[in-house]
Amino acid sequence: MASCDPRRGAGNEVTGHPAFAALYDRLMPDRFLFGPHREYLAADLSGRVLDLGAGNGAMFPYVATSADADIEYHAVEPDPHMRRRAARKAKQTDLSVDLRGARGESLPYADDSFDVVISGLVFCTIDDPDAALDEVTRVLQPGGELRFLEHVRNDGWRAWAQDRINPIWTRAAAGCQLNRETVERFVGHDEFDVLEIERLGVGLFPATPIVRGRLQRRSDGFSTS
């Protein structure tokens, strides 16, 4: 049986969270908290790049500033309210973005399509993160990178608190999950080698810790580590 997703309406389309989308722009100090780490994700981008779950377009200004002039930038965002904000952000930053209303679990791209996939605070919300990660490996070229910035399950009493808070948090924060072990999921995938992973001293509990890193899709199916 498929899980119940409050964003889905008739025909399985995503209906979105209009209130959350409106409040996110006003209340989330994204640049203050994550600006340097979004710069990390955008550094020296070139070729074909996919922004997985673009949200309100938070990555766009950093890409417009840092990326190669010949970059081909694609983005998916299933929530129509966030997607409208992302489209406006793209125009404001003069970044050419092919923005589509697709889900991470079913990407509308051919195999081996991208040089880099960016995941900026996305895997906490995706309904089926394992399916989405498989899709990322499918659309990445061999040798291509997954660059990520994600909040993950904490340790000790903080993890216990996240488990207790999570049901209420998920309803209030448009499906965001506090206690996903995303790094373990990434590292354990047999299509990736780890280039670097760093736990950051930023963020606000309960959505901490924040981890960033880079993974590389294997070229031959075998680990280089």
C-alpha positions in Angstrom: 0.0 0.0 0.0 1.3 3.4 -0.9 2.0 5.8 1.9 -0.3 8.7 2.5 1.3 12.0 1.4 -0.8 15.1 2.3 0.7 16.9 -0.7 -0.9 14.6 -3.2 -4.3 15.4 -4.6 -6.4 13.9 -7.4 -4.3 12.1 -10.0 -1.4 11.9 -7.5 -0.1 15.4 -8.3 1.6 17.3 -5.5 -0.8 20.0 -4.1 1.9 21.5 -1.9 2.1 23.5 1.3 1.2 27.1 0.5 1.5 28.4 4.1 4.8 26.8 4.7 6.2 28.1 1.4 5.1 31.6 2.2 6.6 31.5 5.7 9.8 29.9 4.7 10.9 32.9 2.7 10.2 35.2 5.6 11.3 33.2 8.6 14.2 31.0 7.4 17.5 32.8 7.7 19.0 30.6 5.0 21.8 32.9 3.9 22.8 33.5 7.5 22.9 29.9 8.5 23.9 28.2 5.3 25.4 30.8 2.9 29.0 29.5 3.1 27.8 25.9 2.7 25.7 26.7 -0.3 28.8 28.3 -1.8 30.6 25.0 -1.2 27.9 23.2 -3.2 28.1 25.7 -6.0 31.9 26.0 -6.2 33.4 25.4 -9.7 30.2 23.9 -11.2 30.3 23.2 -14.9 28.6 21.0 -17.4 25.1 19.7 -16.8 23.9 20.1 -13.2 20.7 19.0 -11.4 19.4 20.8 -8.4 17.4 18.1 -6.6 14.4 19.6 -4.8 15.2 23.3 -5.5 12.7 24.6 -3.0 12.4 28.4 -3.2 15.6 28.6 -5.4 18.0 29.1 -2.5 20.9 27.7 -4.5 20.3 29.9 -7.6 22.2 33.1 -6.4 25.2 31.0 -5.5 25.2 29.2 -8.8 24.8 32.4 -10.7 27.9 33.9 -8.9 30.2 30.9 -8.9 29.4 28.6 -11.8 31.0 28.4 -15.2 29.3 30.6 -17.8 28.5 27.6 -20.0 26.7 25.6 -17.2 23.5 23.9 -18.1 21.4 24.1 -14.9 18.3 22.0 -14.3 16.2 21.8 -11.2 13.2 19.8 -9.9 10.7 20.9 -7.3 7.4 19.0 -6.8 5.7 21.7 -4.6 4.0 24.2 -6.9 4.1 27.0 -4.3 7.9 26.6 -3.8 8.4 26.2 -7.5 6.8 29.5 -8.3 9.2 31.2 -5.8 12.1 29.4 -7.4 11.1 30.6 -10.8 11.0 34.2 -9.5 14.4 33.7 -7.8 15.9 32.5 -11.1 14.7 35.6 -12.9 16.0 37.9 -10.1 19.5 36.2 -10.3 19.5 36.1 -14.1 20.2 32.4 -14.0 18.8 30.2 -16.8 17.2 27.3 -15.1 15.2 24.4 -16.6 12.8 24.0 -13.7 10.4 21.1 -13.6 7.7 19.8 -11.2 9.2 16.4 -10.8 9.8 14.2 -7.7 13.2 12.9 -6.7 11.9 9.3 -6.8 11.1 9.6 -10.6 13.4 12.0 -12.4 12.5 12.9 -16.0 16.0 12.5 -17.4 18.0 9.9 -19.3 20.6 7.7 -17.7 24.1 9.3 -17.2 22.7 12.8 -17.9 24.5 15.0 -15.4 28.0 15.9 -14.2 26.8 17.0 -10.8 23.7 16.6 -8.7 23.1 19.0 -5.8 21.0 18.1 -2.7 20.6 21.1 -0.4 18.4 20.2 2.6 16.3 17.8 0.5 16.6 14.2 1.7 14.8 15.0 5.0 11.6 15.6 3.0 11.7 13.1 0.1 9.0 10.4 0.6 11.2 7.5 -0.5 14.9 8.5 0.0 16.2 5.1 -1.1 14.4 5.4 -4.5 15.5 9.0 -4.9 19.2 8.0 -4.2 18.9 5.3 -6.8 17.5 7.9 -9.3 20.5 10.1 -8.5 22.9 7.4 -9.3 21.0 6.6 -12.5 21.1 10.2 -13.9 24.7 10.9 -12.8 27.5 10.1 -15.2 30.2 7.7 -14.0 32.6 9.8 -12.2 30.0 12.5 -11.5 29.4 14.0 -8.1 26.6 14.2 -5.6 27.1 17.3 -3.5 25.0 17.5 -0.4 24.1 19.6 2.6 21.6 17.8 4.9 20.5 17.8 8.5 20.5 14.3 9.9 19.7 12.3 13.1 21.6 13.5 16.1 23.3 11.5 18.9 22.4 10.6 22.5 19.5 12.5 24.2 19.1 14.8 21.1 18.3 11.8 19.0 15.7 10.7 21.6 14.2 14.1 21.5 14.1 14.2 17.7 12.2 10.9 17.7 9.6 12.4 20.1 9.3 15.7 18.3 9.3 14.2 14.8 5.5 13.5 14.3 4.6 17.1 15.1 7.5 18.6 13.3 6.7 16.6 10.1 3.2 18.0 10.0 4.3 21.5 10.6 7.3 21.5 8.4 5.9 20.2 5.1 7.0 16.6 5.6 10.5 17.2 6.9 11.9 14.3 9.0 14.3 15.1 11.8 15.7 11.7 12.4 16.8 10.3 9.0 20.2 8.7 8.9 21.0 10.3 5.5 24.8 10.1 5.7 24.7 6.3 6.4 22.3 5.9 3.5 24.7 7.8 1.2 27.8 6.1 2.3 26.2 2.7 2.3 25.1 2.9 -1.4 27.3 0.6 -3.5 27.4 3.1 -6.5 29.2 5.8 -4.5 32.7 6.5 -3.2 33.2 9.1 -0.5 35.2 12.2 -1.5 34.6 14.1 1.7 32.1 14.5 4.5 32.1 17.1 7.2 29.9 17.7 10.2 29.2 21.4 10.7 28.7 23.5 13.7 25.7 25.4 12.3 21.9 25.0 12.5 19.3 25.1 15.1 18.1 22.1 17.2 16.1 20.0 16.5 17.2 20.1 12.9 20.8 19.4 13.7 23.5 18.2 13.0 24.1 19.6 9.6 26.5 17.6 7.3 27.9 18.5 4.0 30.0 16.5 1.6 30.7 15.1 -1.9 30.3 11.6 -3.2 31.4 10.3 -6.6 29.6 7.8 -8.7 31.8 4.8 -9.4 33.0 4.3 -12.9 33.5 0.6 -12.7 31.3 -0.6 -9.9 34.2 -1.0 -7.5 35.3 1.1 -4.7 38.5 3.2 -5.1 38.9 3.6 -1.4 
